[in-house]
Amino acid sequence: MEDDYNININLYYSYNDKNQLIGITGNNPSSSNPVNIVLSYDEQDRLVHVQNSEISSWTYTYNDNNQLDKQLETMVNADGSTRERYYKSIYNSAGDLAETRLYLMRNNVEEQGPSYKYTYTDGQVSRLEVLQPTGEMYKDYTFSYDDKKAPLAGLPLYAVPRFVVSDFPGQHLMTQNFSTFTLLNEKGQRTNMSCFAATYSYNEAGYPTESTRTYDNGYVEHTVYTYITK
């Protein structure tokens, strides 16, 4: 690549006595504010709240089958008022998440946004289709995985510094590490800034100690993972 440059991001993770992730701190080169994410759990050890920043938080609720039902984001506007949107989960007869629908509030009126439809291979999400309310394809993701353990199973984006506050409603389904990640736009074209292939080094327990993602546009993302033995 011409005009090479490096961005260094350091994230630090804290856990409670149950070994549940409760905090992520670090630097964020794309923002004047540092990363300071706080996670909370209920008495059933389910994730119920994530405070991403002073202006964005997520609340999670569950159905009678203990499945994730709703993901509500509350955002604070510059004038102090708030706005909301949420994802609603739809499950098939086998109990697998089949679809997530996004709902937006516009002028106090609820509108349906895109829907996310899931395809599984060997128990992992292998395809995620993002459809407009009209049914037209908006984005088309395909994934493949390694056969090892993810650093933060069910919260993979929180383990990748560049995407730590990204919006990806089905990430709680992903328990292994991406080997390939492909995103096609509405015209069926690869999105060079998003498509990558990944390689890993692992420790004896099967967790990655290093990963290298090489993107279609030539960008290379190298991540080092450090673990604490308890």
C-alpha positions, 0 to 999 in steps of 0.5 A, a space after each residue: 500500500 502507498 502511504 502506509 500508516 499504523 494505528 495502535 489500539 490497546 484494550 483492557 478487559 475486567 471480569 467479576 467473580 463469575 468470570 463474566 466480562 464487566 468492563 472494557 477500557 482503552 484508547 480510541 484513535 477515531 474519537 476524542 473519548 477513550 473506550 469505556 464500556 460497562 456490561 451488567 448481568 441479571 441474577 440468571 447470569 444473562 447480559 442485560 445492559 451494555 453502556 458503550 459510551 455516555 451517549 449510547 447504551 444497549 438493554 437486552 431482554 429475554 423470552 420465556 425460553 431464555 432466548 435473546 428477545 430484544 436489543 434496545 439502543 438508547 442514544 442521547 442527542 446533543 440537546 439532551 433528548 433521547 432517541 431509541 431503536 431496537 432489534 427484535 429476534 424471531 426464532 424457528 421451530 428448532 429454536 435457532 435465531 432465524 431473523 432479527 428485525 430492526 425498528 426505528 422511531 421517527 417523529 414518535 412513530 415506529 418504523 421497521 428498518 432492515 431485517 437480518 436473516 441467518 443461515 447456519 453451517 455446522 451450528 455456526 452462522 455462515 451467512 447473514 442477509 440484510 434486507 430492506 423492508 421492501 425485501 431487496 438485498 442491502 448487504 450480504 455477509 458470508 463467514 467461515 471459522 476456525 475450529 478453535 475457541 474465541 477470546 470472547 465467545 458470544 461477543 466477538 466484536 468486543 475482542 477486535 479493537 477496530 470494531 469494539 462498538 460496532 453494531 452487529 445484532 447476531 454476534 452473540 451466536 458466534 463462538 469461534 474465530 473468523 477465517 474469512 469474512 465477506 460482505 457484498 453490497 446491494 449490487 453484489 460487489 465485494 466491499 473491499 474495506 470489510 472483506 478479509 482472510 485471517 490467520 491465527 496463532 494459538 495457545 495450548 488451551 486453543 485460544 488465539 494469541 495473535 491474529 492477522 487479518 488481511 483485507 481486500 484493500 490491502 489493510 492489515 490488522 494485527 491483534 495480540 491477545 494476552 490472557 490472565 490465568 486464574 
